């Protein structure tokens, strides 16, 4: 994926009028990662997976919600993306 395509995907993520359900797969193709999820976290919106690049990524995301810990919570606390290396299969 080219830089303009990545920039367009990031722009779409910031636009509340776009459907972002396929955005994780697009980001996985653009970045050196094997899986990605986009989630809502916080008091206004419940914790929910909005987009997952594949079934395993969705399972890991749901496990984080169930346990209340993991990279998504670290990202929320640090206000920055978190990369998790070599997560075992859920």
C-alpha positions in Angstrom: 0.0 0.0 0.0 1.3 3.4 -0.9 1.6 6.4 1.5 -1.4 8.1 -0.2 -3.5 5.0 0.4 -2.5 4.8 4.0 -3.2 8.5 4.4 -6.6 8.0 2.9 -7.4 5.1 5.3 -6.4 7.2 8.3 -8.5 10.1 7.0 -11.5 7.8 6.7 -11.0 6.6 10.3 -11.3 10.2 11.4 -14.6 10.7 9.5 -17.6 9.6 11.5 -19.7 9.2 8.3 -17.5 6.4 6.8 -18.0 2.7 7.5 -14.7 1.6 9.1 -15.4 -2.2 9.4 -12.8 -3.0 6.7 -10.2 -0.6 7.9 -8.2 -3.1 10.0 -7.6 -5.3 7.0 -6.5 -2.2 5.1 -4.1 -1.2 7.9 -2.7 -4.8 8.1 -1.9 -4.6 4.4 -0.2 -1.3 4.9 1.8 -1.9 8.0 4.3 -4.6 9.0 1.8 -6.4 11.3 -0.1 -9.7 11.0 -3.3 -8.5 12.5 -5.1 -5.4 13.7 -8.3 -4.3 15.4 -10.1 -1.0 15.9 -12.1 -0.7 19.1 -14.2 1.8 21.0 -13.1 2.1 24.6 -14.2 4.4 27.4 -17.2 5.7 29.3 -19.2 7.2 26.4 -19.0 4.1 24.2 -18.8 0.6 25.5 -15.8 -1.5 24.8 -16.5 -3.0 21.4 -14.6 -4.3 18.4 -15.4 -2.1 15.4 -13.1 -3.7 12.9 -10.8 -6.7 12.9 -8.4 -7.9 10.2 -9.3 -11.5 10.9 -10.9 -13.9 13.3 -7.9 -14.3 15.5 -7.5 -10.5 15.9 -11.2 -10.3 16.9 -10.8 -13.1 19.4 -7.8 -11.4 21.0 -9.7 -8.1 21.2 -12.7 -9.7 22.9 -10.3 -11.5 25.4 -8.9 -8.1 26.3 -12.4 -6.8 27.0 -13.2 -9.8 29.1 -10.0 -9.5 31.2 -9.8 -5.7 31.3 -6.2 -5.8 30.4 -4.0 -5.9 27.3 -2.6 -3.7 24.5 -5.9 -1.9 23.9 -6.1 -0.8 27.5 -2.4 0.2 27.4 -3.1 2.3 24.3 -6.0 4.0 26.0 -3.9 4.8 29.1 -0.9 6.0 27.1 -2.9 7.7 24.4 -0.7 6.1 21.7 -0.8 2.9 19.6 0.6 -0.2 21.2 2.3 -3.0 19.3 2.2 -6.5 20.8 4.7 -9.0 19.5 4.0 -12.7 19.1 0.6 -13.0 20.9 -0.3 -16.7 21.3 -3.5 -18.0 19.6 -6.6 -17.3 21.7 
